[in-house]
């Protein structure tokens, strides 16, 4: 995947993450793009705002995309390495690629996804790292709740 395109798509997810933070939630954002590059849906983690432990950024983007005949060729873009729950969503529906803003603050299931044929693009984006590091430092209890610690 072209790095410029990956960073452009990451900007959508990062904007969603910032929305989540502004709402008092966990700053993780995601976007689902079609094989033709069309934005199908985007969203952010809303566990805190909606009191819903299942509403992760990737699931919010997936739901916003609505029903698709097939997810082959689609790309899930997320600001943070997807947890096991969201990694399962990628595998269950055959999403072809995951673009990850960063995995320094949380190393989710992206290695497992790669082992099962999902194309992984890890960007190590400094803005994503700083956003999460600051959030974790300022909200350790909320972060530990989010990751099941």
N, C-alpha and C positions, 0 to 999 in steps of 0.2 A: 504494500500500500504506500502511496506517495505520502511523505512526511508532512508536506504542506497541507494536504487534504486532512490528514489525521489531526493536525493541530487546529485546523478550522472547525472540524466537527467537535473537537474537545471544547472549544469555546462555548458551544451550546450547552454542553454538560456542566461546564464551570459556571456559567450564568445561572443554571438551575441550582447548583450547590450554594451559590451566594444567596439566592432567594430563600433556600431552606434555612440558612444561617440567620438571615434577616427576620424570619418568622419565629426564631427561637428554637429551631430544630438542628439536626445534625447535617453538616454541610457536605453532603454527597449528592452529586447530580449525574444524570444519565440521559442518553438520547439513542433512539433506534433509527438507523438509516436504511433505506431500501437499497437493493442492488444497483439501482440507477442513480443513487445519491440523494434521493428525496428524503427529507426528514419525515418519518412516519409518526414519531411521538417523542416527547421528552418529559422529564419529571425529576423530582428530588425526593430524598428521604423525608417521609412525613410521619415517622413513628411517634414523635413527640406531639406534633400538632394535632394529629387525628387519633391519638391514643391507640394506634394500630401497629402491633409489632411486625406485621407482615408487609408493611408499606415501605419497602426499600426503594432506592432511586431507580434501580433497574426494573423492578416490578411496576413502578409508577410509569416509566417510559413505555414499557411493554403494554400496559393497559391503555395508555393514551394512544398508542398506535392502532388499537382496535384489531379486529379479526383480520388476519392475512391468510390467503390460501396456502402459502408456504413461507417459511422464514429462511429458506436457503438463499444465500447471497446477501443476507442482511448483516449489518454491523451494529453491535451494541457498543456505545461509547460511554465510558464511566470514569469519573474522576478518581476513583479508588479501586484497587483490585477487588473483584467481586467475591463476596462471602460464599460459603458453600450453598446456601439457599439460592442465591442469584446465579451461581455457576450451574446449579441444577436446572434452572429455568433455561439457560443458554443451551444446555445439552438436550433437554426435553423437547424443545421446539426447533432444534437444528439451526440455530443462529450460527453463521459461518465464521464471523470474526468478532473479536473484542478488542477495542482500543482502550487502553488503561492510562489514565493520567499519571498515577503513581502507585507504587507498591512498597514504598519505604516505611510508611507508618502502619500499614496493614498488608500482610501477604495472604491473600485469600486463595481461591481455588484455581487461579489461572494456569498453574503448572499442570494440574489435572486436566483442564480443558485442552491445553496444548497436546497432552498425551493422547487425547481422544479426537484429534484432528481439527480442533478449532484454531484458526489463525489468531495469534496473540501479537498485538503491537503495544509494547510498553514504552511510554514516552518519557517517564521520569520528569514530568513538568514541574518546574520550581514553584509556580503559583499554586498548584494542587498540593504539593508537599507543605508549603508554608501555611495554607489554609487549614489543613488537617493537624499539623503540629500545634498551631495556635489553639485550635479548638480542643484538642486532647489535653493540652496544658491547662486551659481554663475550665474544662468540664470533664475531669477524669471519671467521675462516677457515671455520668451520662454516657460517656464513650464506652466504659466497661459494660454497661447495660446493653448497649447497642451490639457489641460483639460477643455477648453471652458470657462475660467473665464474672 
